[in-house]
């Protein structure tokens, strides 16, 4: 299997929320580069979407906002999930969680559809919600939770905090300073 076909198979596994795909990402240390590529693609798509919603700021700035948001999301998820609310069987490294969370960003790649007139807000809501669902699967698998509800609680808290940070940062960066 070629590297590109492996990446496409993994990307599709992430999009379809396949738990076995997330187990594969968790165990393959070499998948970190594919996970990073997924995060960068999703950040670019969200950068385009944020620009469509907030106005004429640069795509580079909005992409940076989205990327910083993902990093905050991942760090908050690790802190909450592995340190504050670990399960009885939780044993995970930062690398394992970053690989699974990197692929959980895959649904964010549809955010570029926000460029279609009239669709920016619905597309962002859809892509962010799909990313949340992917993250729940990623966290459940990477942190070895036996309860999906624990993963839901961890992800919902980290997702809400991160989404608020992204919106605030994007709004602030798009607002003129008086």
Protein Blocks (a to p, Z undefined) as FASTA:
>chain_A
ZZklmmmmmmmmmmnopaklmmmmmmmmklmmmmmmmmmmmmmmmmmmmmmmnojcdfkl
mmmmmmmmmmmmmmmmmmmmmmmmccfklccdfklmmmmmmmmmmmmmmmmmmmpghilm
mmmmmmmmmmmmmmmmmmmmmnopabfklmmmmmmmmmmmmmmmmmmmmmmmmpccZZ
